[in-house]
Amino acid sequence: QVNLVESGGGSVQAGGSLSVSCEMSAVTFRTYCMGWLRQAPGKEREVVATLYAGGRFSYYGDFVKGRFSISGDSAKNSLYLKMNNLTSEDTAMYYCAAKSCSWTDYQGKRGLSDWYDHWGQGTQVTVAS
């Protein structure tokens, strides 16, 4: 049974950095699409970054603009998101998500926010301006 557990959220001042982690069970890195999505109050959920084949391929939402980095460690069954130069606009609940998929699936759906089968409980990131 796939299980995703996020950790590492918290509060930070604008311009600061924060990392979040997602421990995954029953997920095969080579054949899963996985990623980080976020949802702020009153806003739709959006894709932050996604990854396929253990990190060989990645995708970032336009708003990231080089500030964030997604990575995965198959040995630790973990997915990470490193966030730099945070702004108040980055305040949201951050979710880890995963779905068994093919390369073709990933190419066509890497930017979709409602495609994943498995979700973590979320971790809150709050950026004070």
C-alpha positions as CSV (number, residue, x, y, z in Angstrom):
1,Q,0.0,0.0,0.0
2,V,1.4,3.4,-1.0
3,N,1.9,5.8,1.8
4,L,3.3,9.3,1.7
5,V,4.4,11.3,4.7
6,E,5.6,14.9,4.4
7,S,7.8,16.6,6.9
8,G,9.9,19.8,7.2
9,G,7.4,22.6,6.7
10,G,7.4,25.6,9.0
11,S,7.7,29.3,9.1
12,V,10.4,31.5,7.6
13,Q,11.0,35.1,6.8
14,A,10.7,36.3,3.2
15,G,13.9,35.7,1.3
16,G,14.7,32.7,3.4
17,S,15.0,29.0,2.6
18,L,13.1,25.9,3.6
19,S,13.2,22.2,2.7
20,V,10.4,19.7,2.8
21,S,10.7,15.9,2.6
22,C,8.3,13.1,1.7
23,E,8.9,9.6,2.9
24,M,7.3,7.1,0.5
25,S,6.5,3.5,0.9
26,A,5.6,1.0,-1.8
27,V,6.7,3.4,-4.5
28,T,9.1,2.4,-7.3
29,F,11.1,5.5,-8.2
30,R,11.8,4.3,-11.7
31,T,8.2,3.9,-12.7
32,Y,6.3,6.5,-10.7
33,C,5.5,10.1,-11.4
34,M,5.9,12.1,-8.2
35,G,5.8,15.6,-7.2
36,W,5.1,18.5,-4.9
37,L,1.9,20.5,-5.2
38,R,0.6,23.3,-3.1
39,Q,-2.7,24.9,-2.1
40,A,-3.2,28.3,-0.5
41,P,-6.4,29.3,1.2
42,G,-8.9,30.4,-1.4
43,K,-6.7,29.3,-4.3
44,E,-6.7,26.3,-6.6
45,R,-4.1,23.6,-6.1
46,E,-1.1,24.0,-8.3
47,V,1.9,22.0,-9.3
48,V,5.2,23.2,-7.8
49,A,7.5,20.5,-9.2
50,T,7.3,17.0,-10.5
51,L,9.8,14.3,-11.2
52,Y,10.1,11.0,-13.1
53,A,12.4,8.1,-13.3
54,G,14.1,9.0,-10.0
55,G,15.0,12.5,-11.0
56,R,16.1,12.0,-14.6
57,F,13.3,14.2,-15.7
58,S,11.7,17.1,-13.9
59,Y,9.3,19.9,-14.3
60,Y,8.6,23.1,-12.4
61,G,5.7,25.5,-12.3
62,D,6.3,28.8,-13.9
63,F,6.2,30.7,-10.6
64,V,9.2,28.8,-9.3
65,K,11.6,30.7,-11.6
66,G,14.7,28.8,-10.5
67,R,14.1,29.2,-6.8
68,F,13.2,25.6,-6.0
69,S,14.8,22.2,-6.6
70,I,13.1,18.8,-6.5
71,S,15.1,15.7,-6.0
72,G,14.5,12.1,-5.1
73,D,16.5,9.4,-3.3
74,S,15.4,5.9,-4.2
75,A,17.6,4.3,-1.5
76,K,15.8,6.3,1.1
77,N,12.4,6.2,-0.6
78,S,12.2,9.9,-0.2
79,L,11.3,13.0,-2.3
80,Y,12.6,16.4,-1.4
81,L,11.9,20.0,-2.3
82,K,14.4,22.7,-1.5
83,M,13.0,26.2,-1.6
84,N,15.1,29.4,-1.7
85,N,14.2,33.0,-1.9
86,L,10.8,32.4,-0.5
87,T,8.1,35.1,-0.6
88,S,4.7,35.5,1.1
89,E,3.2,34.2,-2.2
90,D,4.7,30.8,-1.4
91,T,2.7,30.4,1.8
92,A,0.5,27.3,1.3
93,M,0.0,23.7,2.3
94,Y,2.5,21.6,0.4
95,Y,1.5,18.1,-0.6
96,C,3.6,15.2,-1.8
97,A,1.9,13.1,-4.5
98,A,2.6,10.0,-6.6
99,K,1.2,7.8,-9.3
100,S,2.4,4.8,-11.2
101,C,3.0,6.1,-14.8
102,S,4.9,5.8,-18.0
103,W,7.3,8.3,-19.6
104,T,4.5,9.1,-22.1
105,D,2.1,9.8,-19.2
106,Y,4.7,12.1,-17.5
107,Q,5.3,14.1,-20.7
108,G,1.6,14.8,-21.1
109,K,0.6,15.2,-17.5
110,R,3.5,16.5,-15.6
111,G,1.9,19.9,-15.0
112,L,-1.5,18.6,-14.0
113,S,-2.6,19.1,-10.4
114,D,-5.4,16.6,-10.2
115,W,-3.9,13.5,-11.8
116,Y,-2.2,11.7,-8.8
117,D,-3.5,8.7,-7.1
118,H,-1.6,9.0,-3.8
119,W,-1.3,12.0,-1.6
120,G,0.4,12.8,1.7
121,Q,-1.4,14.7,4.5
122,G,0.4,17.9,3.7
123,T,2.9,20.2,5.5
124,Q,2.4,23.9,6.0
125,V,4.8,26.4,4.7
126,T,4.4,30.0,6.0
127,V,6.5,32.9,4.7
128,A,6.3,36.1,6.7
129,S,6.8,39.3,4.7
